[in-house]
Every structure is written in C-alpha cells, then in structure tokens.
Amino acid sequence: MAIDTDDLSDKTYNAIILESEKFNDNLTLQFGLLSYECNNEEEYIDRCKKLIQEMLQYDEGTIDDIFFGEPPVKEKFHWVLNKIFINISTLNR
C-alpha cells in the first residue's frame, strides 16, 4: 500500500518536504511524488536519499525540466539537496 506525505512523521516531513518547500515548490513535487512509490516511511527515506544522489548528478537540461523551464542556480540546488540529505541523516530510525 502506497503512502502519502501526510502519512510521514512530523520529523521526516519537516526534514524533507518542508525543507524542499522553502527552496521551491517544484522540488517539493519531486519528493512528494516519490511517496506514492513507497510502502512505508523507511522506504520513503531510503528512496529520498537515492533521489538526492541522482539529482546531484543532473545536467542543466534535466534540472531545467524538473523546474519547468525556471531552473535555480545549480550551486543553490546542490546546497539544498545536501541540506535535505543532512536532515535525513539526523532522523532517528
């Protein structure tokens, strides 16, 4: 059974969803959609870490695509991804 971001604990929601939302709604969308592919919070967290690792390798074209033609500065994008990754690593699981 897939989960929704509303099913996440407050700590996980704040670490991932709220942090991405502070940066850009389109980034939040990427993390939000990921929840529908997960059966529980643990799987969601693991997939978020993998997604971040993938996103750090994105080229400018892919970044442009996920931000619907309004890409952020790549360094700022990488900074927020690293911040979310650090937030995830502080979650007690």
C-alpha positions in Angstrom: 0.0 0.0 0.0 1.5 3.3 -1.1 1.9 6.2 1.4 1.2 9.8 1.1 3.3 12.6 2.5 0.5 13.1 5.1 1.5 9.7 6.5 5.0 10.7 7.3 6.1 11.5 10.8 6.5 15.2 11.6 10.3 14.9 11.8 10.5 13.2 8.4 8.0 15.6 6.8 9.9 18.6 8.2 13.3 17.3 7.2 12.3 16.6 3.6 9.1 18.2 2.5 9.2 21.5 4.4 12.9 21.9 3.6 12.3 21.4 -0.1 9.3 23.7 0.0 11.4 26.5 1.4 13.5 26.2 -1.7 11.0 25.6 -4.5 7.6 24.0 -4.9 8.8 22.1 -7.9 11.4 20.4 -5.8 8.8 19.6 -3.2 6.8 18.0 -6.0 9.7 15.6 -6.8 9.9 14.4 -3.2 6.1 14.3 -2.8 5.5 12.2 -5.8 8.1 9.7 -4.6 6.0 8.9 -1.6 3.4 7.2 -3.8 6.0 4.6 -4.8 6.7 3.7 -1.2 5.1 1.3 1.2 6.3 2.9 4.4 8.3 5.8 5.8 11.5 3.8 6.0 11.3 3.0 2.3 10.5 6.6 1.5 13.5 7.9 3.4 15.8 5.4 1.6 14.3 6.5 -1.8 14.8 10.1 -1.0 18.4 9.6 -0.3 18.8 7.8 -3.6 16.9 10.6 -5.4 19.2 13.2 -3.9 22.2 11.3 -5.1 20.7 11.1 -8.6 19.7 14.8 -8.6 23.3 15.8 -7.7 24.3 14.3 -11.0 21.7 16.0 -13.1 22.8 18.1 -16.0 21.4 21.6 -16.7 18.8 20.2 -19.1 17.4 17.8 -16.5 17.4 20.5 -13.9 15.6 22.8 -16.3 13.0 20.0 -16.9 12.2 19.4 -13.2 11.8 23.1 -12.6 9.6 23.6 -15.7 11.9 25.9 -17.5 12.8 28.1 -14.5 15.9 26.3 -13.1 17.6 27.6 -9.9 21.3 28.3 -9.8 22.9 24.9 -9.8 25.0 25.6 -6.7 21.9 26.6 -4.7 20.1 23.5 -5.9 23.0 21.3 -4.8 23.2 23.2 -1.5 19.5 22.4 -0.7 19.9 18.8 -1.7 22.8 18.4 0.6 20.9 20.1 3.4 18.0 17.7 2.9 20.4 14.8 2.9 21.9 16.0 6.2 18.4 16.4 7.6 17.7 12.8 6.7 20.8 11.6 8.3 19.7 13.1 11.6 16.4 11.3 11.7 16.3 8.6 14.3 15.2 5.4 12.5 
